[in-house]
Amino acid sequence: MAMKPHGKSIVSSDYDEKVVFFKDLSLGHHESQLRFRLIHFWEAWNPLKKTLIGMEMLLIDEKGTLIQGFVSPGRIQKYLPDMKRGSVYKLNNFYGSRNKTVFRVADHTVTVSFSWNSELSVLRDCHIPFDEDSFRFHSYEEFQANCDLKGDLYDVVGHMKLVNGQSIVEAPVLDEVEIAKARRVLIHIQSHELGANPHITEQVNAEIVTKRETMTIEEIFSYIKQETAKDAFFECTATIDDVVHGSSWYYISCSGCHSKVSKGPTSLICTNNKCEKVNISGVAQYLSKISVYDNSDQAVFVLLGDAGRELTGKPASELVRSYFEANGNEGVNHEAPVPEALISTIGQKHKFCVKVTEHNFSGKTRSLTVTKILPLDTPPATESSEVNETTAASEEKFINHVGSAEGSKRTCDGTDLEEAKRLKRGD
């Protein structure tokens, strides 16, 4: 065991040089170790959609710093069996995501998000003291003033009823002698649950920009917030952290125009009124959402058509057909689950060509549509070209076909990054 200069011992381990404190955490992916006490954890639900957002946690490290933690829905069962309130843990590999502006339970600007390669284990034989809890005291007036503001989410564990036997409702009088005495506080435990969703409706007109620039996720989001922002394509290198689920990863399209088809009495019907195809044959097309990150931020990317095939190496139609051929007893209304070809991309780094549109500028979605998957060593396209314009037109046509059929389903709403249900990795 090593000794500090002032004589106090420090814990020696293989991870000593990589252990970081909460106060030093920054945004981005970390291959370091955190040590903390798990104060509390709970499921967070979207009260409107009745969907599970994930598991939220309140953590405290040896310096007494509080931070919020998050586990996506698909990973809860991986970590939940080993989680116990009050226990001390070490976490290797994680992502420092930006703390939410709504429903915060800690003042720290960073949230510890469990990523695809996170490893959680109990910290044994640790002689470092960790505080058991940390409280913030608020008056009733503060609670009332912050009601429905969707800011800090108070983790209410109770309210005070008596101080030294006196009711605080009647404002007890405490002189200097009373203040010097030990206080006896009676707490009435009463849990509360607060939750709501912000809605943003600002509209911005936009025109197309086909020039592709290389940007980080954070820079793309900053561009979207600009008043002069236009429809544009960007190249972004990011790592796939998870596959989002909660809706189908594909849709059945018209073989002619790629719009979604619906079931008629005896045949499939194209939902595109301009499509003149009579004998409709349904073809599975990608409509998949993936959670990605770089060193600046996180995002949800939407894979459509060729982009999905470029990522997995297989068209959606082949994957769907293979599933039903292997599971012939499934009913006609059954949907094929997310294939291993898509799940196996978790942890991979790719260069994505993404498009931002009016839906992003208006605040309707934070999701970014992927139009191409590029090799990592591909130099960025710095000027518009005939090829780019042709590709952009083709991509725009495909996206519009999906949008007209799927409505809001082709994009996540404004809080989908926080609310998306994610698929558990296969390993």
TORVO-683599 format. One record per residue: residue in three letters; z, y, x of N, C-alpha, C in turn. Coordinates in pm, whole numbers, padded with zeros to 5 digits, always signed. Example, Ala and Ser with C-alpha at 12.3 -4.5 7.8 and 13.67 -1.06 7.14 Angstrom:
2
ALA+00780-00569+01319+00780-00450+01230+00780-00330+01320/SER+00708-00225+01285+00714-00106+01367+00787+00003+01290/
***
This chain:
427
MET+00000-00119+00085+00000+00000+00000+00000+00124+00089/ALA-00091+00216+00064-00102+00337+00145+00006+00437+00106/MET+00031+00535+00197+00132+00637+00171+00068+00775+00177/LYS+00107+00860+00083+00063+00999+00088+00142+01072+00196/PRO+00093+01188+00245+00164+01262+00350+00307+01296+00314/HIS+00335+01321+00183+00470+01359+00147+00559+01236+00122/GLY+00507+01116+00148+00590+00997+00142+00577+00915+00017/LYS+00505+00967-00086+00492+00892-00210+00378+00792-00197/SER+00398+00675-00255+00297+00570-00244+00187+00590-00345/ILE+00071+00538-00312-00041+00538-00404-00091+00396-00418/VAL-00151+00366-00532-00198+00230-00556-00322+00204-00473/SER-00325+00090-00408-00440+00053-00326-00523-00050-00399/SER-00653-00028-00405-00744-00124-00469-00883-00101-00419/ASP-00975-00189-00462-01115-00177-00422-01180-00053-00479/TYR-01116+00006-00581-01179+00117-00650-01114+00252-00618/ASP-01021+00253-00520-00948+00376-00491-01040+00493-00466/GLU-01146+00471-00388-01233+00583-00352-01318+00630-00468/LYS-01318+00552-00579-01402+00588-00692-01322+00629-00815/VAL-01189+00624-00809-01107+00661-00924-01114+00812-00945/VAL-01139+00854-01069-01144+00996-01100-01045+01026-01212/PHE-00998+01151-01215-00907+01195-01320-00987+01263-01430/PHE-00929+01267-01548-00998+01327-01662-01036+01473-01635/LYS-00949+01546-01566-00975+01688-01542-01098+01710-01456/ASP-01139+01608-01381-01254+01621-01291-01383+01564-01350/LEU-01377+01514-01473-01494+01451-01533-01602+01552-01565/SER-01726+01510-01543-01842+01593-01575-01937+01513-01663/LEU-02039+01579-01713-02138+01513-01796-02224+01418-01713/GLY-02274+01314-01777-02364+01223-01708-02304+01085-01688/HIS-02385+00996-01632-02341+00858-01609-02257+00849-01482/HIS-02148+00774-01489-02056+00761-01376-02038+00614-01340/GLU-02050+00583-01212-02021+00449-01163-01886+00452-01092/SER-01790+00514-01155-01656+00528-01100-01556+00464-01196/GLN-01428+00480-01165-01325+00415-01246-01231+00517-01306/LEU-01194+00494-01431-01092+00573-01499-00971+00485-01523/ARG-00853+00546-01516-00729+00474-01549-00657+00557-01654/PHE-00616+00492-01762-00559+00569-01873-00474+00481-01963/ARG-00393+00548-02044-00321+00480-02152-00397+00505-02282/LEU-00415+00400-02359-00480+00411-02489-00375+00450-02592/ILE-00376+00576-02632-00276+00624-02727-00306+00575-02869/HIS-00432+00589-02907-00466+00562-03046-00616+00534-03055/PHE-00657+00452-03150-00800+00433-03175-00821+00403-03324/TRP-00936+00441-03374-00963+00429-03517-01113+00427-03542/GLU-01152+00370-03655-01293+00370-03693-01330+00504-03755/ALA-01446+00555-03717-01496+00679-03774-01613+00645-03866/TRP-01604+00688-03991-01707+00658-04090-01773+00785-04141/ASN-01899+00774-04174-01969+00882-04242-01937+00869-04391/PRO-01860+00963-04448-01816+00948-04587-01930+00961-04688/LEU-02040+01022-04647-02152+01039-04739-02243+00917-04740/LYS-02278+00869-04620-02368+00754-04610-02293+00620-04613/LYS-02159+00626-04603-02078+00504-04601-02117+00413-04485/THR-02149+00474-04372-02187+00397-04253-02086+00419-04142/LEU-02071+00320-04058-01978+00327-03946-02039+00407-03832/ILE-01976+00515-03792-02024+00597-03682-01990+00532-03549/GLY-01869+00479-03540-01824+00417-03416-01673+00413-03412/MET-01619+00383-03298-01474+00381-03280-01434+00496-03189/GLU-01347+00582-03238-01296+00695-03162-01163+00656-03099/MET-01134+00716-02984-01010+00687-02913-00948+00815-02860/LEU-00818+00813-02844-00747+00922-02777-00682+00863-02653/LEU-00719+00915-02535-00676+00860-02406-00598+00964-02327/ILE-00507+00917-02242-00431+01007-02155-00421+00942-02017/ASP-00445+01022-01912-00438+00967-01776-00306+01002-01711/GLU-00290+00964-01585-00162+00982-01517-00126+01127-01494/LYS-00223+01219-01506-00197+01361-01491-00156+01425-01623/GLY-00155+01345-01730-00119+01398-01861-00233+01466-01933/THR-00355+01447-01884-00472+01508-01947-00524+01420-02060/LEU-00546+01481-02175-00599+01410-02291-00751+01418-02294/ILE-00814+01312-02341-00959+01313-02355-00996+01220-02471/GLN-01108+01248-02532-01156+01166-02642-01247+01056-02589/GLY-01238+00936-02648-01324+00825-02610-01407+00781-02729/PHE-01518+00712-02699-01606+00667-02807-01672+00534-02772/VAL-01675+00444-02871-01746+00316-02859-01842+00306-02976/SER-01969+00280-02949-02068+00271-03055-02043+00146-03141/PRO-02093+00144-03264-02063+00034-03357-02097-00104-03303/GLY-02212-00116-03236-02254-00247-03188-02171-00301-03075/ARG-02088-00217-03012-02007-00261-02899-01860-00277-02934/ILE-01823-00245-03057-01682-00250-03095-01624-00390-03077/GLN-01694-00491-03124-01641-00627-03115-01631-00677-02971/LYS-01705-00616-02881-01697-00655-02740-01564-00610-02679/TYR-01516-00492-02718-01396-00436-02656-01271-00447-02742/LEU-01287-00454-02874-01172-00450-02964-01068-00558-02939/PRO-01108-00684-02911-01006-00788-02890-00907-00757-02778/ASP-00947-00678-02680-00860-00648-02565-00789-00514-02578/MET-00811-00445-02690-00754-00311-02705-00623-00316-02783/LYS-00522-00250-02727-00391-00245-02790-00332-00106-02766/ARG-00286-00045-02873-00227+00088-02861-00110+00087-02764/GLY-00109+00182-02672-00001+00193-02575-00026+00123-02444/SER-00127+00037-02438-00156-00035-02313-00231+00055-02215/VAL-00221+00019-02086-00286+00095-01980-00408+00017-01932/TYR-00521+00086-01917-00647+00019-01884-00716+00088-01767/LYS-00814+00015-01713-00909+00075-01620-01048+00052-01677/LEU-01132+00152-01663-01269+00146-01716-01366+00177-01604/ASN-01452+00082-01573-01556+00102-01472-01690+00125-01540/ASN-01762+00224-01494-01895+00258-01545-01886+00313-01688/PHE-01925+00435-01705-01917+00499-01836-02007+00622-01835/TYR-02023+00682-01952-02105+00802-01963-02018+00917-02013/GLY-02027+01029-01942-01957+01149-01984-02046+01228-02077/SER-02022+01217-02207-02105+01288-02305-02038+01418-02345/ARG-02117+01506-02400-02066+01636-02441-01973+01620-02562/ASN-01855+01679-02555-01761+01668-02666-01819+01734-02790/LYS-01795+01672-02903-01851+01721-03027-01795+01858-03062/THR-01876+01939-03128-01828+02069-03176-01755+02054-03308/VAL-01765+01937-03368-01695+01912-03494-01603+01792-03478/PHE-01490+01798-03548-01396+01686-03553-01346+01644-03415/ARG-01307+01740-03334-01252+01709-03202-01106+01666-03215/VAL-01062+01579-03126-00921+01542-03122-00861+01574-02985/ALA-00940+01630-02896-00893+01670-02763-00969+01795-02720/ASP-00906+01875-02635-00966+02001-02592-01068+01984-02481/HIS-01070+01868-02416-01161+01846-02303-01306+01861-02348/THR-01391+01915-02261-01531+01936-02295-01615+01809-02288/VAL-01557+01702-02231-01630+01576-02212-01567+01466-02296/THR-01650+01377-02348-01604+01256-02416-01642+01135-02331/VAL-01549+01042-02315-01576+00919-02240-01645+00820-02334/SER-01774+00797-02314-01851+00705-02397-01874+00574-02322/PHE-01842+00464-02386-01867+00333-02326-02018+00309-02326/SER-02074+00279-02209-02219+00261-02196-02253+00113-02184/TRP-02380+00086-02158-02428-00053-02159-02364-00139-02051/ASN-02319-00079-01940-02260-00158-01832-02111-00128-01811/SER-02044-00076-01912-01901-00046-01901-01819-00173-01894/GLU-01712-00169-01814-01621-00283-01800-01478-00234-01822/LEU-01413-00285-01926-01277-00246-01961-01182-00362-01935/SER-01071-00334-01866-00973-00438-01840-00834-00376-01832/VAL-00733-00457-01859-00594-00410-01853-00558-00383-01708/LEU-00490-00271-01683-00446-00235-01549-00310-00299-01525/ARG-00307-00403-01445-00185-00479-01423-00116-00437-01293/ASP+00015-00460-01290+00096-00431-01171+00075-00288-01122/CYS+00066-00198-01218+00048-00057-01184+00182+00014-01191/HIS+00219+00082-01083+00347+00151-01077+00333+00301-01103/ILE+00213+00342-01138+00190+00483-01169+00234+00510-01312/PRO+00318+00611-01336+00363+00640-01473+00254+00709-01555/PHE+00237+00664-01677+00145+00728-01772+00226+00773-01893/ASP+00208+00897-01935+00275+00943-02056+00237+00853-02173/GLU+00333+00832-02263+00306+00746-02378+00233+00818-02489/ASP+00244+00949-02493+00179+01023-02600+00173+01170-02563/SER+00104+01246-02642+00097+01390-02623+00073+01452-02760/PHE+00151+01554-02792+00143+01613-02925+00107+01761-02916/ARG+00033+01804-03017+00008+01946-03038+00071+01983-03172/PHE+00158+02083-03172+00227+02121-03294+00156+02239-03360/HIS+00130+02226-03490+00061+02330-03565+00141+02364-03690/SER+00139+02489-03726+00206+02531-03848+00117+02500-03968/TYR+00178+02504-04086+00100+02479-04208-00009+02584-04223/GLU+00021+02707-04182-00077+02815-04192-00201+02785-04108/GLU-00180+02724-03988-00294+02689-03902-00378+02579-03966/PHE-00310+02482-04026-00385+02376-04095-00468+02435-04208/GLN-00406+02524-04285-00475+02583-04399-00592+02669-04356/ALA-00574+02745-04246-00680+02833-04197-00799+02754-04146/ASN-00774+02636-04091-00882+02555-04034-00940+02454-04132/CYS-00894+02457-04254-00941+02363-04354-01091+02378-04377/ASP-01164+02267-04370-01309+02262-04397-01394+02337-04295/LEU-01336+02376-04182-01416+02444-04079-01486+02345-03988/LYS-01450+02217-03996-01518+02111-03920-01505+02129-03769/GLY-01396+02192-03726-01375+02210-03584-01286+02100-03529/ASP-01165+02136-03484-01073+02035-03433-01030+01942-03546/LEU-01030+01812-03515-00982+01712-03610-00839+01677-03570/TYR-00743+01725-03648-00604+01699-03617-00570+01554-03646/ASP-00515+01487-03547-00469+01349-03566-00327+01358-03620/VAL-00313+01372-03751-00184+01400-03813-00101+01273-03817/VAL+00014+01276-03755+00104+01160-03757+00224+01186-03847/GLY+00243+01306-03894+00355+01334-03982+00383+01482-03992/HIS+00481+01519-04075+00522+01658-04080+00675+01666-04075/MET+00726+01772-04014+00870+01790-03998+00933+01827-04132/LYS+01049+01765-04159+01121+01797-04282+01256+01862-04253/LEU+01323+01814-04148+01455+01866-04117+01466+01896-03968/VAL+01532+02005-03935+01568+02038-03798+01718+02062-03796/ASN+01791+01974-03724+01937+01982-03722+01996+01980-03863/GLY+01935+01900-03950+01988+01885-04084+01947+01994-04180/GLN+01874+02096-04134+01833+02205-04220+01687+02189-04259/SER+01655+02219-04382+01518+02211-04429+01437+02324-04368/ILE+01324+02290-04306+01241+02394-04244+01163+02471-04351/VAL+01159+02419-04473+01094+02492-04582+01172+02619-04612/GLU+01305+02613-04593+01390+02728-04619+01414+02811-04494/ALA+01331+02790-04391+01338+02868-04267+01479+02871-04210/PRO+01526+02764-04147+01662+02759-04092+01686+02867-03987/VAL+01809+02916-03985+01846+03019-03889+01909+02952-03768/LEU+01855+02978-03650+01906+02918-03527+01946+03030-03431/ASP+02076+03038-03402+02118+03139-03306+02106+03081-03165/GLU+02146+03158-03063+02131+03114-02925+02209+02988-02897/VAL+02326+02974-02960+02406+02855-02939+02335+02733-02996/GLU+02278+02749-03117+02206+02638-03179+02084+02599-03097/ILE+02015+02699-03041+01896+02671-02962+01932+02590-02839/ALA+02050+02613-02784+02091+02544-02663+02131+02400-02690/LYS+02160+02369-02818+02203+02234-02851+02084+02139-02859/ALA+02115+02011-02852+02010+01910-02869+01963+01913-03014/ARG+01834+01904-03032+01777+01910-03166+01759+01769-03222/ARG+01790+01755-03350+01759+01631-03420+01647+01660-03518/VAL+01535+01590-03504+01418+01616-03587+01385+01491-03668/LEU+01376+01507-03800+01337+01398-03888+01189+01410-03920/ILE+01113+01306-03888+00968+01308-03910+00934+01213-04024/HIS+00857+01264-04119+00806+01179-04227+00663+01142-04193/ILE+00638+01012-04172+00505+00967-04132+00411+00968-04252/GLN+00299+01035-04235+00200+01043-04342+00063+01064-04280/SER-00017+00957-04271-00148+00965-04207-00246+01040-04295/HIS-00338+01108-04231-00443+01182-04301-00578+01147-04242/GLU-00681+01170-04317-00817+01146-04268-00902+01265-04307/LEU-00961+01329-04210-01044+01446-04235-01186+01414-04194/GLY-01283+01459-04268-01422+01432-04230-01521+01502-04320/ALA-01633+01543-04263-01743+01605-04337-01861+01613-04244/ASN-01975+01659-04293-02096+01668-04212-02158+01805-04223/PRO-02195+01866-04111-02262+01996-04115-02405+01980-04163/HIS-02455+02083-04228-02595+02082-04273-02661+02210-04225/ILE-02773+02195-04156-02845+02310-04101-02981+02317-04166/THR-03020+02435-04216-03145+02443-04292-03241+02548-04239/GLU-03216+02603-04122-03304+02706-04069-03445+02653-04046/GLN-03546+02730-04086-03685+02689-04073-03756+02776-03969/VAL-03842+02715-03889-03919+02787-03787-04063+02740-03791/ASN-04156+02835-03797-04296+02798-03790-04332+02765-03646/ALA-04424+02671-03626-04458+02628-03490-04606+02599-03479/GLU-04659+02609-03356-04796+02571-03327-04795+02479-03206/ILE-04901+02403-03192-04902+02296-03093-04920+02346-02951/VAL-04848+02286-02858-04865+02310-02715-04883+02173-02650/THR-04995+02151-02585-05023+02018-02532-04988+02004-02385/LYS-04952+02111-02319-04913+02103-02178-04783+02024-02166/ARG-04779+01929-02073-04660+01848-02055-04586+01893-01930/GLU-04459+01926-01945-04375+01964-01833-04263+01861-01821/THR-04213+01844-01699-04101+01753-01676-03970+01828-01702/MET-03887+01774-01789-03761+01837-01824-03652+01731-01838/THR-03528+01773-01824-03415+01686-01855-03390+01692-02005/ILE-03308+01602-02055-03275+01604-02197-03209+01736-02234/GLU-03118+01783-02150-03051+01909-02178-03150+02025-02185/GLU-03247+02026-02095-03347+02133-02094-03435+02127-02218/ILE-03466+02006-02265-03546+01993-02387-03470+02049-02506/PHE-03341+02017-02517-03261+02069-02627-03248+02221-02617/SER-03240+02274-02495-03233+02419-02478-03363+02484-02522/TYR-03475+02420-02491-03606+02471-02534-03614+02474-02686/ILE-03564+02369-02751-03571+02360-02897-03497+02477-02962/LYS-03391+02525-02898-03310+02634-02956-03375+02771-02940/GLN-03480+02782-02858-03545+02910-02837-03620+02954-02962/GLU-03614+03083-02994-03682+03135-03112-03834+03126-03099/THR-03883+03126-02976-04028+03122-02953-04080+02981-02932/ALA-03996+02880-02953-04037+02742-02927-04153+02700-03016/LYS-04245+02622-02959-04360+02570-03031-04363+02417-03016/ASP-04442+02352-03101-04462+02209-03084-04509+02183-02941/ALA-04448+02087-02875-04480+02066-02733-04452+01922-02692/PHE-04518+01881-02583-04495+01751-02522-04422+01772-02389/PHE-04324+01686-02360-04251+01693-02234-04239+01553-02175/GLU-04226+01549-02043-04197+01423-01975-04050+01423-01936/CYS-03984+01312-01961-03840+01303-01938-03805+01164-01887/THR-03735+01157-01775-03690+01028-01720-03548+01001-01768/ALA-03529+00887-01834-03398+00856-01891-03374+00705-01888/THR-03247+00668-01900-03205+00528-01904-03173+00488-02047/ILE-03219+00371-02088-03192+00322-02223-03050+00265-02227/ASP-02968+00322-02314-02828+00279-02324-02807+00180-02438/ASP-02885+00190-02543-02864+00102-02657-02984+00107-02750/VAL-02988+00013-02843-03090+00011-02948-03021+00046-03078/VAL-03065+00150-03142-03003+00198-03266-03045+00109-03382/HIS-02949+00076-03467-02984+00002-03587-02919+00067-03707/GLY-02937+00006-03822-02894+00068-03947-03014+00084-04038/SER-03131+00075-03979-03257+00072-04054-03350-00022-03978/SER-03456-00062-04043-03547-00158-03981-03611-00099-03856/TRP-03639-00184-03758-03700-00139-03633-03852-00133-03645/TYR-03904-00169-03760-04049-00167-03781-04077-00135-03927/TYR-04202-00106-03957-04243-00090-04096-04378-00158-04113/ILE-04414-00189-04236-04542-00253-04265-04642-00144-04302/SER-04750-00137-04223-04847-00029-04239-04979-00080-04294/CYS-05058+00017-04340-05194-00011-04381-05278-00037-04256/SER-05358-00140-04259-05440-00173-04142-05547-00068-04115/GLY-05571+00019-04213-05673+00121-04194-05620+00252-04140/CYS-05515+00307-04205-05467+00441-04167-05326+00442-04109/HIS-05259+00329-04106-05125+00314-04050-05015+00376-04135/SER-05047+00422-04257-04942+00468-04347-04865+00348-04400/LYS-04745+00374-04448-04664+00265-04501-04728+00211-04629/VAL-04716+00082-04649-04766+00021-04772-04648-00016-04861/SER-04674-00020-04990-04574-00064-05087-04627-00187-05159/LYS-04537-00260-05220-04577-00382-05289-04620-00352-05432/GLY-04743-00390-05464-04791-00380-05600-04768-00510-05675/PRO-04814-00519-05799-04795-00641-05878-04855-00765-05812/THR-04973-00746-05751-05041-00862-05692-05083-00841-05547/SER-05072-00718-05497-05119-00690-05362-05045-00571-05304/LEU-05073-00542-05176-05013-00426-05110-05091-00301-05145/ILE-05019-00188-05156-05081-00061-05192-05052+00041-05083/CYS-05155+00107-05032-05136+00210-04930-05080+00335-04996/THR-04979+00396-04934-04915+00514-04991-04989+00643-04957/ASN-05094+00633-04875-05174+00750-04838-05286+00767-04940/ASN-05280+00873-05019-05379+00896-05124-05519+00917-05070/LYS-05529+00958-04943-05660+00984-04885-05724+00858-04825/CYS-05647+00753-04817-05700+00629-04761-05791+00561-04863/GLU-05910+00526-04821-06008+00466-04912-06015+00314-04897/LYS-05926+00258-04817-05929+00113-04797-05882+00042-04924/VAL-05957-00056-04968-05928-00124-05094-05844-00249-05071/ASN-05894-00338-04992-05822-00463-04965-05724-00440-04849/ILE-05600-00413-04885-05499-00376-04785-05437-00501-04724/SER-05433-00503-04593-05359-00607-04521-05249-00538-04440/GLY-05127-00584-04458-05014-00519-04392-05003-00557-04246/VAL-04974-00457-04162-04958-00477-04018-04826-00415-03975/ALA-04742-00490-03905-04613-00437-03858-04636-00335-03747/GLN-04568-00220-03757-04576-00115-03657-04434-00076-03613/TYR-04420-00035-03489-04289+00006-03438-04240+00133-03509/LEU-04113+00131-03544-04040+00250-03588-03896+00230-03542/SER-03879+00232-03410-03752+00192-03348-03683+00313-03286/LYS-03551+00313-03293-03471+00420-03234-03390+00363-03117/ILE-03394+00432-03005-03317+00391-02889-03229+00507-02843/SER-03109+00475-02800-03019+00576-02744-03041+00581-02594/VAL-03067+00700-02540-03096+00715-02397-03008+00824-02337/TYR-03002+00827-02204-02926+00931-02135-02988+00958-02000/ASP-02964+01080-01951-02988+01112-01811-02862+01180-01760/ASN-02868+01246-01647-02747+01307-01591-02707+01436-01660/SER-02787+01478-01760-02757+01605-01826-02707+01588-01969/ASP-02755+01486-02041-02720+01474-02183-02767+01339-02237/GLN-02738+01316-02365-02782+01197-02436-02876+01236-02548/ALA-02955+01140-02596-03046+01167-02707-03084+01037-02774/VAL-03141+01048-02893-03202+00935-02961-03352+00955-02958/PHE-03423+00857-02902-03569+00859-02897-03623+00766-03006/VAL-03729+00809-03071-03794+00728-03174-03924+00674-03119/LEU-03938+00542-03118-04059+00477-03067-04154+00447-03182/LEU-04277+00493-03170-04379+00469-03271-04498+00399-03209/GLY-04555+00302-03282-04682+00242-03244-04695+00198-03100/ASP-04791+00260-03030-04823+00220-02894-04706+00238-02798/ALA-04620+00338-02824-04506+00361-02736-04413+00240-02735/GLY-04392+00180-02851-04310+00060-02858-04373-00056-02784/ARG-04504-00070-02798-04575-00179-02729-04570-00158-02578/GLU-04584-00033-02533-04579-00005-02389-04442-00036-02331/LEU-04337-00016-02412-04202-00042-02363-04172-00192-02356/THR-04206-00265-02460-04171-00407-02466-04280-00499-02412/GLY-04403-00448-02405-04514-00531-02360-04577-00613-02471/LYS-04525-00597-02594-04578-00673-02706-04590-00584-02830/PRO-04695-00602-02910-04706-00526-03035-04602-00574-03135/ALA-04562-00486-03225-04461-00521-03324-04509-00635-03413/SER-04638-00636-03444-04692-00741-03532-04672-00880-03472/GLU-04688-00892-03340-04669-01022-03275-04524-01066-03280/LEU-04431-00972-03258-04289-01005-03259-04243-01046-03399/VAL-04290-00974-03499-04253-01007-03637-04311-01143-03677/ARG-04437-01165-03642-04501-01292-03676-04430-01410-03608/SER-04393-01392-03481-04325-01499-03409-04192-01534-03473/TYR-04121-01431-03521-03991-01456-03584-04007-01539-03711/PHE-04101-01501-03796-04116-01571-03923-04177-01710-03905/GLU-04256-01727-03800-04308-01861-03772-04196-01955-03729/ALA-04097-01900-03658-03984-01980-03612-03876-01994-03719/ASN-03882-01909-03822-03782-01912-03929-03853-01914-04064/GLY-03928-02019-04085-04010-02029-04204-03934-02034-04334/ASN-03803-02063-04329-03724-02072-04451-03673-01937-04499/GLU-03699-01830-04423-03653-01697-04464-03737-01649-04581/GLY-03675-01575-04674-03745-01523-04790-03843-01413-04755/VAL-03930-01381-04850-04034-01281-04824-03976-01141-04809/ASN-03858-01118-04865-03796-00986-04857-03706-00972-04734/HIS-03697-01076-04655-03612-01073-04536-03679-00991-04425/GLU-03599-00914-04352-03652-00835-04240-03621-00904-04109/ALA-03716-00902-04019-03694-00960-03887-03592-00877-03810/PRO-03493-00940-03747-03394-00865-03669-03456-00806-03544/VAL-03384-00714-03482-03434-00652-03359-03461-00761-03256/PRO-03581-00766-03200-03618-00875-03109-03556-00860-02971/GLU-03547-00971-02900-03493-00970-02764-03579-00885-02672/ALA-03710-00876-02701-03799-00794-02619-03756-00649-02617/LEU-03696-00602-02727-03647-00465-02735-03506-00454-02679/ILE-03422-00553-02710-03284-00553-02661-03280-00559-02508/SER-03373-00633-02449-03374-00652-02303-03408-00525-02227/THR-03452-00421-02297-03483-00295-02228-03358-00212-02202/ILE-03243-00251-02260-03118-00178-02237-03083-00180-02089/GLY-03055-00065-02034-03024-00052-01891-03144-00014-01807/GLN-03265-00019-01864-03386+00016-01790-03407+00167-01787/LYS-03463+00215-01678-03498+00356-01665-03649+00371-01679/HIS-03692+00466-01760-03835+00488-01784-03864+00638-01788/LYS-03991+00669-01769-04038+00805-01789-04104+00810-01927/PHE-04051+00894-02014-04099+00903-02151-04177+01033-02172/CYS-04284+01025-02247-04351+01144-02296-04301+01165-02438/VAL-04232+01276-02462-04173+01300-02593-04233+01426-02655/LYS-04227+01430-02785-04281+01545-02858-04171+01611-02939/VAL-04166+01744-02937-04074+01819-03022-04156+01891-03128/THR-04104+01893-03249-04178+01948-03363-04091+02040-03445/GLU-04146+02086-03555-04075+02175-03646-03946+02113-03696/HIS-03944+01981-03709-03822+01913-03754-03708+01936-03654/ASN-03741+01944-03526-03640+01972-03424-03598+02119-03429/PHE-03696+02209-03442-03667+02352-03440-03581+02394-03559/SER-03602+02329-03672-03530+02366-03794-03389+02308-03798/GLY-03358+02222-03702-03226+02162-03700-03214+02039-03786/LYS-03326+01990-03841-03321+01871-03926-03295+01744-03846/THR-03327+01746-03718-03308+01626-03637-03289+01662-03491/ARG-03212+01580-03420-03201+01588-03275-03280+01477-03209/SER-03341+01392-03291-03419+01281-03238-03551+01332-03182/LEU-03597+01269-03074-03722+01307-03009-03820+01192-03020/THR-03941+01222-03065-04043+01120-03083-04111+01087-02951/VAL-04115+00960-02916-04181+00914-02794-04327+00882-02825/THR-04418+00942-02749-04560+00916-02770-04619+00827-02662/LYS-04556+00822-02544-04606+00738-02435-04489+00693-02348/ILE-04505+00579-02284-04416+00533-02179-04496+00538-02050/LEU-04450+00617-01954-04524+00638-01830-04455+00567-01713/PRO-04532+00524-01612-04469+00468-01491-04382+00574-01424/LEU-04273+00531-01363-04179+00626-01302-04243+00710-01193/ASP-04345+00656-01125-04406+00730-01014-04526+00813-01058/THR-04548+00828-01190-04660+00906-01239-04632+01055-01222/PRO-04721+01131-01155-04699+01276-01142-04712+01343-01277/PRO-04636+01451-01302-04641+01517-01432-04776+01581-01458/ALA-04817+01584-01585-04940+01651-01624-04910+01800-01636/THR-04971+01881-01549-04937+02023-01545-05032+02111-01623/GLU-05145+02057-01663-05241+02136-01739-05290+02056-01858/SER-05328+02126-01963-05388+02061-02078-05524+02009-02039/SER-05563+01898-02096-05693+01841-02065-05751+01783-02192/GLU-05878+01747-02182-05943+01689-02299-05876+01560-02338/VAL-05832+01483-02238-05764+01357-02267-05633+01385-02339/ASN-05557+01484-02289-05430+01517-02351-05448+01560-02495/GLU-05549+01644-02519-05570+01695-02653-05610+01584-02748/THR-05694+01492-02700-05735+01379-02783-05615+01289-02814/THR-05536+01262-02710-05417+01179-02729-05319+01245-02824/ALA-05298+01375-02806-05204+01448-02891-05248+01443-03036/ALA-05378+01461-03059-05429+01456-03196-05407+01319-03257/SER-05434+01215-03177-05415+01079-03225-05269+01052-03256/GLU-05178+01096-03166-05035+01076-03186-04986+01152-03308/GLU-05037+01276-03323-04995+01357-03437-05038+01293-03568/LYS-05159+01238-03569-05209+01170-03688-05121+01051-03723/PHE-05086+00973-03621-05004+00854-03643-04866+00893-03694/ILE-04806+00996-03633-04673+01040-03673-04675+01092-03815/ASN-04780+01168-03851-04789+01221-03986-04802+01109-04089/HIS-04878+01004-04054-04892+00892-04146-04756+00829-04173/VAL-04679+00809-04067-04546+00750-04084-04457+00843-04162/GLY-04464+00974-04128-04378+01070-04194-04405+01081-04342/SER-04532+01080-04383-04564+01091-04524-04514+00972-04603/ALA-04506+00859-04536-04461+00738-04606-04310+00720-04598/GLU-04254+00755-04484-04113+00726-04460-04022+00843-04494/GLY-04076+00964-04505-03992+01080-04529-03897+01100-04415/SER-03770+01117-04448-03671+01141-04343-03644+01019-04260/LYS-03697+00903-04298-03668+00780-04225-03731+00779-04087/ARG-03835+00861-04066-03900+00859-03936-03822+00937-03833/THR-03722+01014-03878-03637+01087-03785-03493+01070-03827/CYS-03402+01095-03732-03261+01093-03765-03224+01231-03816/ASP-03122+01241-03902-03081+01373-03946-02999+01439-03837/GLY-02950+01561-03865-02889+01642-03762-02770+01582-03692/THR-02707+01483-03751-02590+01424-03687-02612+01278-03654/ASP-02738+01233-03655-02764+01091-03630-02726+01048-03490/LEU-02728+01143-03393-02690+01104-03258-02546+01057-03255/GLU-02462+01119-03339-02322+01081-03343-02296+00972-03445/GLU-02386+00958-03546-02358+00868-03655-02435+00738-03647/ALA-02534+00731-03557-02624+00615-03557-02547+00486-03533/LYS-02582+00382-03610-02525+00250-03587-02610+00181-03483/ARG-02544+00123-03380-02619+00071-03268-02603-00079-03257/LEU-02708-00140-03208-02711-00285-03195-02635-00331-03072/LYS-02557-00437-03086-02483-00491-02972-02578-00559-02876/ARG-02555-00534-02747-02639-00598-02646-02618-00749-02649/GLY-02725-00820-02618-02720-00965-02634-02626-01035-02540/ASP-02595-00975-02420-02511-01048-02325-02363-01035-02357/
***
